[in-house]
Amino acid sequence: MAHRLKLKSTYVPIILAGASVYYFNPQAKIEGDNKWYNLREIGTGGQTLDGGKYVLTRDSETRLAYKKIMYGIPFGASIKRHITQKAIVSLSYTYNKILQIILMM
């Protein structure tokens, strides 16, 4: 005879937090051309607009470069509901706060 255990609580609350590091190197391919282009070097982020931080690129022009490394803090909450011993329904929310502490590389 199989013995089944009864769950004391069918709801399980979860709180999460952590740290994250992102490496960002956007690239694009022109239609008909089989070569990938680094958008950071081309300057597609509004580099020619006034008020930006400019860096010197390989072609000796001054442009705003994409940030390659960014940091974030993910945090959130979740609640699980045990319907049966084999079935679980979960509702969760996670938010990732990107920090403005940026290293230029």
Contacts in CASP RR format, 6 or more apart in sequence:
PFRMAT RR
TARGET T0000
AUTHOR 0000-0000-0000
METHOD contacts of the structure
MODEL  1
MAHRLKLKSTYVPIILAGASVYYFNPQAKIEGDNKWYNLREIGTGGQTLD
GGKYVLTRDSETRLAYKKIMYGIPFGASIKRHITQKAIVSLSYTYNKILQ
IILMM
4 85 0 8 1.000
5 85 0 8 1.000
7 82 0 8 1.000
7 85 0 8 1.000
10 81 0 8 1.000
10 82 0 8 1.000
10 83 0 8 1.000
11 79 0 8 1.000
11 80 0 8 1.000
11 81 0 8 1.000
11 82 0 8 1.000
12 79 0 8 1.000
12 80 0 8 1.000
12 81 0 8 1.000
12 82 0 8 1.000
13 77 0 8 1.000
13 78 0 8 1.000
13 79 0 8 1.000
14 77 0 8 1.000
14 78 0 8 1.000
14 79 0 8 1.000
14 80 0 8 1.000
14 92 0 8 1.000
15 76 0 8 1.000
15 77 0 8 1.000
16 74 0 8 1.000
16 75 0 8 1.000
16 76 0 8 1.000
16 77 0 8 1.000
16 78 0 8 1.000
16 94 0 8 1.000
17 73 0 8 1.000
17 74 0 8 1.000
17 75 0 8 1.000
17 76 0 8 1.000
18 73 0 8 1.000
18 74 0 8 1.000
18 75 0 8 1.000
19 71 0 8 1.000
19 72 0 8 1.000
19 73 0 8 1.000
19 74 0 8 1.000
20 71 0 8 1.000
20 72 0 8 1.000
20 73 0 8 1.000
20 74 0 8 1.000
20 96 0 8 1.000
21 69 0 8 1.000
21 70 0 8 1.000
21 71 0 8 1.000
21 72 0 8 1.000
22 69 0 8 1.000
22 70 0 8 1.000
22 71 0 8 1.000
22 72 0 8 1.000
22 98 0 8 1.000
23 68 0 8 1.000
23 69 0 8 1.000
24 66 0 8 1.000
24 67 0 8 1.000
24 68 0 8 1.000
24 69 0 8 1.000
24 70 0 8 1.000
25 38 0 8 1.000
25 40 0 8 1.000
25 66 0 8 1.000
25 68 0 8 1.000
26 38 0 8 1.000
26 39 0 8 1.000
26 40 0 8 1.000
26 44 0 8 1.000
26 66 0 8 1.000
27 36 0 8 1.000
27 37 0 8 1.000
27 38 0 8 1.000
27 39 0 8 1.000
28 36 0 8 1.000
28 37 0 8 1.000
28 39 0 8 1.000
29 35 0 8 1.000
29 36 0 8 1.000
29 37 0 8 1.000
30 37 0 8 1.000
39 45 0 8 1.000
39 66 0 8 1.000
40 65 0 8 1.000
40 66 0 8 1.000
40 68 0 8 1.000
41 57 0 8 1.000
41 58 0 8 1.000
41 65 0 8 1.000
43 63 0 8 1.000
43 64 0 8 1.000
43 65 0 8 1.000
43 66 0 8 1.000
45 64 0 8 1.000
45 66 0 8 1.000
46 64 0 8 1.000
47 54 0 8 1.000
47 63 0 8 1.000
47 64 0 8 1.000
47 65 0 8 1.000
48 63 0 8 1.000
52 64 0 8 1.000
53 64 0 8 1.000
54 62 0 8 1.000
54 63 0 8 1.000
54 64 0 8 1.000
55 62 0 8 1.000
55 63 0 8 1.000
55 64 0 8 1.000
55 65 0 8 1.000
55 104 0 8 1.000
56 62 0 8 1.000
57 63 0 8 1.000
57 65 0 8 1.000
65 104 0 8 1.000
67 102 0 8 1.000
67 103 0 8 1.000
67 104 0 8 1.000
68 103 0 8 1.000
68 104 0 8 1.000
68 105 0 8 1.000
69 102 0 8 1.000
69 103 0 8 1.000
69 105 0 8 1.000
70 98 0 8 1.000
70 99 0 8 1.000
70 102 0 8 1.000
71 98 0 8 1.000
71 99 0 8 1.000
71 101 0 8 1.000
71 102 0 8 1.000
72 96 0 8 1.000
72 97 0 8 1.000
72 98 0 8 1.000
72 99 0 8 1.000
73 96 0 8 1.000
73 97 0 8 1.000
73 99 0 8 1.000
74 94 0 8 1.000
74 95 0 8 1.000
74 96 0 8 1.000
74 97 0 8 1.000
75 94 0 8 1.000
75 95 0 8 1.000
75 97 0 8 1.000
76 92 0 8 1.000
76 93 0 8 1.000
76 94 0 8 1.000
76 95 0 8 1.000
77 92 0 8 1.000
77 93 0 8 1.000
78 90 0 8 1.000
78 91 0 8 1.000
78 92 0 8 1.000
78 93 0 8 1.000
79 90 0 8 1.000
79 91 0 8 1.000
79 92 0 8 1.000
80 88 0 8 1.000
80 89 0 8 1.000
80 90 0 8 1.000
81 88 0 8 1.000
81 89 0 8 1.000
81 90 0 8 1.000
82 88 0 8 1.000
83 89 0 8 1.000
END
